[in-house]
Amino acid sequence: MLIVGCPVRNDLDSLKEMMSSLVNSTKAFDKIIIVDGNSEERNQKYYKQVKEYLGKKFEVITNPGTTPLEAYNKFFEIAKNEKSDLFLTQTDV
């Protein structure tokens, strides 16, 4: 299993570009997980749209104030618990 992990905070334009690129260029991932550090409401609306499209292959964990480093630690914990491979990315890469 391959999890793609991405920390996000109020970077909707880059998030949309990253998600489009990822979803349209590969089918190799089993799940995309976003750890959101309390983004604005417009991000939440976008997450709902992506969830409708990807279903169980998309998950958002909202944790106000989470730094990227804390998000990475959360991804490591999830991957370890699920015995999954992990690919980390950012919205501005």
N, C-alpha and C positions, 0 to 999 in steps of 0.2 A: 504494500500500500504506500502511496506517495501523497503526503500532505504539503500543500503550498501555504506558507504562513506569511502574512503581511501586516505590519502595524500601520494604523491609519489615524490621523487626526486632522479633520477639516481640510483635506486636500482632494476635493471631489473631482476636479478636472483631471488631475494626474491619476487618480484611482480609476476613473472610467477608461482612460487610455491604457493603463496597465491591465485591467480586467479584459478589455477587448482584445488586446494583443495576446494575452495568455490563453483565453478561451478559443480564439480563432487560429492559434498557431500550434496547439498541441491538445491531445486527448490523454496524455500520459499521467495526469494527476487524478487522484481519487477524491480529493477534497481540497477546497480552498477555505482557509480559516483567516478571518480578519480579527485582530484585536484592536478595537476602537477605543481611543482615549477620550471619549465623550465629544464626538463631532456634532456639528450642527444638524438640525432636523433634515436638511436636504440630503445629507448622507444617508440618514435612516430610510428615507423614501427610495433612494437608489438601491440600498440593500434589499428592500422588499422586492424590487423589480428583478434583481439578480437571483434572489431566492426562488422566485416564480420560474425563472428560466433554468436554473441549475438544480433546484430541489435539494436533495440530501447531499449534493456535492458542494454545498456552500453553507458556511456557518459564520456568524458574527458573535463575538464576545465583547460586550460593552463593559468597559471598566474605566470610569472617569479618572483622569489624571495619570493614566498609565504612560510611562515613557517607552520609547522603542526598546531599550534594554530590558525592561520588565516584560514587554510583550514577547521578546525573543525567549526569555526564560519560561514564559507560559507555553510557547510553542514546543520548546524542548521537553517540558513536562508532558504535554499531550502526546507527542510522538513516542516518548518512552512508554507511557501507559498503553498506547495503542500498538506498540511494537511496529512503528511505521518509519519509513524514510521521510526526511524533512528537507524541503527546499525553502530557504528564506529569501524574501524579496522586499522591495520598498516601492512605494508609488512613484517615486521620482527617479527610478533606475531606467 
